[in-house]
Every structure is written in structure tokens, then in C-alpha cells.
């Protein structure tokens, strides 16, 4: 979906400060709560000309726990790139010594829980940090160079996101 607004009808979105962005999110199938959100500058212009995008789940046996998202007109712009590292913070495990390990470094095959933190940290005193917690790692702090925009030479964006964490 696209989140947009102008000075006249501006909307307040905690994960993106610009006027227009495309929103990709994972919802919990049991109660509809948001598991994670990623935002990308630009609008996919849904419904203006055609349906300009799509989402496919990868075959987990062949490609792992990923989803692919294609959006036309997202990340376009004259001289700028649009980072895919915006949105919900990453949860993870906080070791007794204060070292934080983001969830995408703990397990890739499932959503991380306290039991995973205990297994991951041999001391057994690791604390699970939720995505909403103050200690969670902001998505914008991930510097993996994943972007859409002028570096791709196209006004379309194809993204591969980890389905449990949203990591691009």
C-alpha cells in the first residue's frame, strides 16, 4: 500500500517522515497485529494506471524464508537513492555483558523468542528484546547498502525481504 500526504492533508506515520512512501508489512494471521513494517520513498501509484507491483513468497525449501516484492515507481527520483532500511526496529537478544544481537543474526527460520536467546547465549542469562522495546535496534541503523532508485537505473524496485524480520 502507499502512504502519502501533502501539507493540506498530511498524515503522521512514525516510520517515514516524507510525503509519500510505499509500505510493505507483515501482519499476524491470527489477530492482524503488525509484525514488521518497511517503508520505501516514492509511491507505487496503486490504481492510477494499473496494479504496479506484486508480492510472492519464496519456496522455503529452495530459497529460504523470504518474500519478494516488486513496486513500480518506488525509489524513483532525480538524484537520490531510497533506503530499504526504514520501518520497525529489530528485536533480538541482549546478553548479560550488554551485547545486543539482532534477531536476524539469531535464527532465520522463525521469529525469535526468549527461548532462542537462552540457546544462543551460553550463559543462559540473555534477555529477549521485542521490536517495540527501547533497546531494540532501529531499522535505519542497518547499513547493508540495500536501496532502490538511481543506482538501479530504473524506476521500479525489486526487493527480497526476510519474512520473519523484514530485513532487506
N, C-alpha and C positions, 0 to 999 in steps of 0.2 A: 504494500500500500504506500501511498505518498502522503507525507505530512507537509503542509505548506501554509504560508500565511504572509500577509503584507502588513504594512503599517496600519491599514484600515481594519483588517480582520485577523491580526496576528494571533497565533496560538503559542502557548508556552509548552515546550517539550523539554524535559530535563536532560535528554541525551543528545540534543542537537540545537545549537544556537542560530543557525542560518534560516533564511526564509523558506527554503524548500529542500526536502531530502526524501529519499526513498527509505522505507522502513522494512527490515526483514526481522522476523521474530519467531521464536519457538514458544508455543503455548502448551501447557499441561493438558493432556487429553482427558483427564478425569475431572478437572474443575475449571479449566480455562484460564488459570493464572499464567502470567508471563514468566517463562523460564529465563529467556535472554532476549535482548534487542540489539541489533546492529543497524546503524544509520549511515547512509552514503549521500553526499551532497548531490543535488540535482533531482529532477522529477522524472519518473518513468512515463509520465503523461498517460496514465491508465484511462482508457475510454475516450481519449481525444481523437485519435486516428484509428487505432487498433489496439489489441491487447499486446503491449510491448514488452513482454517478459515471460518468464516461466520458472518453475521450481521442480527439481527432480531429486529423489532420494537415490543415493548410490547403492549398489548391490554390496551389502556389508561383507559378504564372503570374498568378493573380488577387489573392492576398493576401500573398505573400511567404513567407519561411521561418519559419513559426510553427506552433505546435501549440496547441490549445485543450483545457483540462482543466476539467471540472465535477465538483465534490465537494459532496455534501450533508453538512451538519453540520460542515463545516470552517470555522474562523473564527468560530464562534458563541461567545457568551459575553455576560454581563450588560452590562459597560460598556467592554469593550476591543475594539480592532481587532487583527487578526493580520497582521503584515507578510508580504509575499511575498518580501522581500529577505533570505532566510536560506538558508544552504547553502554550496555550493562557492564558493571565491573565483574571481574573474575573472582570466584571464591577459591578456596584452596585449603592448604594445611599450614598451620603456624606451629613450628617446632618449639620445644621448651627453650632453646637458645635464641629464639626470636626470628629465625629464618622462615620466610614465607615462601611456600612452593605453590604456584598457581595450579588450579585444577587440571589444566591441560598437560601438565607435567607429571601428574599423579597417575591417572588412568585415562585412556582414550575410549574404552569400550562401554563406559557407563557414566552416569552422573556421580560425582564424588560425594561420599558421606563421611561421618566421623569414623566409622569402621575402617575405611580406606586410609584415613590419616594415621590411625593406630598401626596399620600394617606397613604403611610407607615409612614411618619414623620408628626405628627400632627401640627408642626409649619408651614408647607406649604412652608418652605424655603430650602428644601432639593435639592441637585443638583445631577442629573444623571451623573454617571461616566461611559464612554464607556470602553470596553475591551482594547482599544488602548491607552487610556489616561494614563498620567504619574501617576495619583492617583490610577489606577486600581491595584487590588491585584494579585500578581504573583501566578500562579497555584502551584508552589513549596512551597508556604507558608502554604498550607492546610496540616494539619497533622492529617489525618484520618486513617493512618495505612494501606491504601489500596495498595497492592503490588502483583506482580507476582514473581515467582522464587522459591528459595529453601524452603521457608516456606510452599508452597503448596505441595511439594513432587512430582511435575510433571513438565514436560517441556512444558505444554500447559497453556494457560491463558484464563479464562472466566471472562469478565468484564461486569459490569452493570453501565451504564453511563446515567446521566440525559440528555435528548435530547436537552434541551434548553440552558444548560450551560456547559455541558461536565463534570460535577462533578462526579468522580467515587464513 
